[in-house]
Amino acid sequence: MPLSRTQLSHRFGQRRTSPRLVALHRMLSRLKSTVTVLHTGAHPDDEQNAMLAFMRFRLGMRTVIGCSTRGEGGQNTLGPERGGALGIVRTRELEEAAKVIDADIVWFGFGPNDPVHDFGFSKNGQDTLERWQHDLIVERMVRAYRSERPDIVIPTFLDVPGQHGHHRAMTMAAEEAIALAADPNAYPEHFVLGLAPWQVTKYYLPAWSGGGSTYDDEVPPPPETVKVSATDPDFATGMPFDEIGEWSRFYHASQGMGRWPDDLRTEWPLHLRVGPNDNGGIADNIPRRLADIVPGLAAADTAIATAIAAFPNADDIIAPLSVALEIIEAHADVVPAEHLHRIETMIADLEAAMLVASGIDCVAALDREVVAQGQTVDLSLTLRGAPADVSIDVIIPEGVSIITQSRGRYTLEVAPDAPITDPFTQTYSASGANGDACIILTLTIAGRTISRAFALERPLTIVPAASVDLTPSALLVAADSEFSGLSVEAKIEGGANKLSLSSLEGVEISPSRDGITLSGGGLMEGRYSLDVMLDDAPAFTASTIDYAHIGKSLYLSPARIDILALKLALPQDRRVAYIGGGADNVGRWLNRMGFKVTELDAPALSEDLLKFPTIVVGLFAFGLRPDLAASAQALQAYVEAGGNLVTLYHRPWDGWNPDTVPPRFLKIGQPSLRWRVTNPEAAVEILAADNPILSGPNPISVRDFDGWNKERGLYFASEWDPAYSPLLAMSDKGEAPLEGALLTAEIGKGRHTHTSLVLHHQLDNLVPGAFRIMANLVAGGRM
């Protein structure tokens, strides 16, 4: 089957950035050092990619990114994925970003159902450790120290006020785990797994502030004790390491990462917190060469240096690498136990370098990444430069078998009961197999038998044989009222025959393969859930995640229909225009609430906007849609002429110019940590109950803020024109009240209301008050 344009784009992109000579140089550079550095962070995208690229490619260190969460509590500038689905996106983004800088990954958290997860913004490290279960996160870090055996640990951020609580917690836990990892009495259950105590030699803190537009570290960074300097460009590509770092960061697309480095960063000052004093180098007092482990291995260091110096003449590289291996093997019996891992890593890297130098190239790819139980999938293998006697082993996960094989093409059959892939337990390694499937080549080079694992181009995901997509999966009904003919479309994927639902008193449910009809009523205000089954077994909904930079995945969630019964008043004129950037579901929810929604594309923005009583601008839209940014003056004129404009929260960098985007001056506060309320239960004060936005058509009270999820709001306004009236005040514990969460102003004949409340998230979570507030914003004081 020919590759799709998306698959071709991914493959060509990967190969353009790593042609054979670059790949060879990268493999040789691994042989320059026996040092491992672990760089810890709380979220995908926390890593200092350029610094890691320099450590890996110039210094030859093995680099490991340690990340506590999957970023599932963050934001998404690409699309509507939130929660677990966003965690899958950001997991895959970090894997692709790590490929660019040849870094391994170790995870300390395993998705939204794990105690160690991204529960949203936090301002306090201790609170975060409590949420994560302090002993659990520390034990996982100890396990990582003992398995990865880092010589150097560097957290991404400082534990200081003004910094994200997740970052602070990771820095605290990283230091605490050092002593425990070396303690033979700590976590003896690790020893059964072959994980011996390990002493981290050095623990560095960043000697720079992590403040900026988001954070504002209140305490100055500690003094510099050593500096990592990358003044010269990367030898293999000729590119500055800061640019290579941005190649990597560009894969964090859901967070809008990746920039063109006009001002190149070439230095990373560090502060030695734990370990022997430096003499000017980050790797001082650590075995950096084979001779530092066993003096008799100095000859192996010399042979390796000879091979590196021979680059790019591949024919002159293999022989000295083979000599180095022979010398290492001759001294295997005298290597101290605490350094065996260095020798094992060096042997694997020497053999891999020999394979690359021999010109062998292997590309293994599935014709699709997502395969259902009971289906087959084709695996194509392209081998170039391999001898005829090469041995090929296809490693496949449990429940998968090879049913046909011919000329580099394999047909894999997934058993009907094959285990479902858990995307949050998949493994990732820079040097070989990722996930549960890979290719192992075994061949003879320079008289040596060498085996190496090659990862699939993109990992295999096994999903249930049958799933159901429900549209919509959430219904709004009027409380204490009758309804009839509510329909939910059901699309069943796979071989299931029977769809059924749990019962709900007062509601008649009529399911079929094509849909579900609900009638009845009299439901009291509240939320109700109907579990969905396929052939009498609990059903799953498979939400497709498909982006060019990470490939295709599915997020599985229990299939159910949620019903929110509420009392909701709408204005008489229910026409509303919605301008979205793809980062929220607000337009969809407005439609379900009973509004007549028109989504405005670029041409529509140049037409008569006054035919819409209200225009709602979605999250980040001024930054995501250039056509909208260009229409700022038209929107201002719309308000002046009598229109009701509602803008949902934007970040300062989302094309939001406080002087030109809103109809009147309105500035979003920076750094954002100071202009948000992270506690979803924070007290809310109503400042102007008689304001039309709060008085009708739904009277808004503090009860409408009950049951909120994740947080109250973020990116609050910090300054505004006197025309605006603040309607609410709220704050996190111990902080001064913020009044920039909901502002409204009568401007000309119309109105502009800007809110930083996370209404989009509350709508997705069926929080009743969010619907009443949103209805009032759209009404704009009109009944």
Phi, psi and omega in degrees: 000128181294152179288146174287168178298323179295316179296318178298317181300317179296313183295313180297321179298317178296318186282331176296323183276353180215063175294174191303314183294322176296316179300320179295315179296321178299318180293320179294324181295335177297338186274358185278347186210151173250018184266142174241134176240133177250123182249114188259145177209176183259335185223152167303133183097359177284342189291151173271086190297319181294318178299317179295321178299318179294314180299320182284308189276326180267313183273344177081009181289149167282129183246139180230130174264119177255122186231132185278322184238171176264007178074019186289346179265005184271199181256173183215113179271357182269320187192199189273000184298132176224166175058226184301322179297318177294325177299324176293316179304311186286332173298311181293326178297318179293323178298316180291322178296322180293328178302320185297323183253012173057045181252146171277167179229137169233130182259142175254350179228153190230047172099178189295340179268001178265147178304324179271093182216169179274100183267010181111182186292143178225146179252002188222126182291320180296318177300320179296315179299324177294317179296322182280351189072096188312309183296329182291310182294323178294317179299320180293326178289321175300316178301318179294319177300319183285332180272319182272339177053056179288141172278328185232136174238130180227110173287160183282325187231166178270154174270083182222153174302147182091358180252153179306133181300326177296318178298315181298319181297320180293322178293319178296313182292324181298320180286318181299324184289342183298307181295321181292324180297329181272350185276116181293348179265354182267131176051061180298342177296339177294328186293329177297332180273005180083016181260102181278161175305149181219134179259112171293129184284317185223139175236114182253146168255149173296133178262036175224158180281142174264018179282187181144219182286341182254315183242164177217076181314119183282330182263132179301151179295157180292163182293148179290132173247339177206155182231132172269117185242128180237062185285328180270151180286168175296131184294318187292325185248342185076008184265149174297146181295332177295323177290320177300320176301322179286331171303318180290312184295335181300336179288344176277057188291329181295342178255008178069026184277166182100118181222160173274118187281084177297317177255101186291132173269127183236359184224143177227097179286140182231154179242121179286114182264320181224133174125174181293150183299146176280153171248026178115352182227144184295331183262010176301144178069019176233138176300114183256336182236165178298324180294337176289341180269308177223118182307328181293350179271008178301325179294328177292321175301319180295317179297320178295317179299322178297317180296316181296320180293336181282348179302136010261018182281092187301325182295336181265004184264321188298315185300309179295330175295321177295322177297315179302318179296319180297318180295317180298314181296327180291338182252011186301327185287344184251007179283125178301146184302325183289351180245006181299325181296326178294317180294317180297318178295318181295319178299315180297320181288325177297315180294320178296321179295321177298320181295315179295319180296332180285353176090013181279132182231134182227125174236121180238126184213144174273152178287344170203149186276332185254122184229134180273154173307137179087353180263169173246158179215144180267136174245120178255139182235121177251116179245130176232136177079006181274143177290164184295332184269015179296138177260132183242123175243127177263113180269122185233155183287168177303136178088003179242139180225156176267122182254335174218154181209127180197121172051053176078010177237130180238139172256120181257137179248127179264120183297152180301335180249020180299142180301138178287139179289130172261108185296344183264004174239004177294145179264156177222133176224138180290336190255003182186233189291137174234138184072206186257005182228140177197176176244133175245122176259134175234127183203173181251126178228124180053039177080002181251141174272122185236135174238140177214141178269138176241127179289153170293153182307318172218146189291156177277134176239121178258128183239166181300152180299327181228140175214167181226135176253121183253128180227112354278161177264357177227135183238145173250130177228156178284129180295144176061026181228158178276149173217158180211151174069021174293128186240143175234122178284136179239121175247111183266124175258131180105192190266013181293148182249330189237128175249132179217164182225157172291165186266160177217121184301130179091357182237127175269126185244124181238095181269153172211178179295335186262343183178179183227135177243135180236136177218157179137227177141198183075017181285132174291158179305134180151183183247138181229147180233137175246117178284139182253139179233148173243123183050042175068013176245147179307133185261158176242150168255130181253108180269124183284133173240117187215103176229143186302324187281345181233353181084194187257137175218168174233140174255120182264133176219150179303133181282128178201161174248122178261136179239126174251116175262122182210162175263114186225123177259139179241155176292162181296317178269111188256015177285134178211139174258139181240132178243102183252159175249008180089008184257007180204173179249022187297319179301319179295318181291323177301320179295317181291334178288343180115004176280153176264099192264132171241121179273126185267122173268185185300312180300324183294335181292341179264002179267188181288107182281340185290353175287352176251120178301327183224141171238128177249127178256123185282181182302134172061008193299324179295335177271332184270341183235103179302328180295327179287316178303323180287347182257015183302317181295323178296322178291322177297317178295325177300316180294313182303326184274359175124002181279158177253110182255128177241124177245128175273170195299144176231153171272158183302332182267006179273046180069016184267097173267116187297343182265339188236337182279303179286159179299332174225162184307128178206113186254134177272133187290143173224149350293151192294336179303328182277352187233051178205158176237111189272339182278114181294348178254011181302141180298141180241130177253129176277118183271333184213076184298335182271359177296141183305330181292330181261340186271339182192164003286352176245118177297120183265132178226178180296340178294336179287356177254011175283144174075016180292156186243137170078301181194171177276308183184171182206166185055047178296151173291142179253332178217150180202160178297146179302343179296333182278142175247125173284135185255339185225155171226139181198162179197160169281165184304130176081005182247158178290147180299141174255138183245009185261022182279330182211111182237141177219149181213139169274121185233117185061233178266357186239201185214144169237129176236129178239132180231140174251008172294145180276061182297323182300320181289322179292324176298315179300332181259014174056045176276117188305315183300329181296325179291321180292319178296315181297320178300320179291321178299318180291323178295325176060033180090000179259143181259000000 
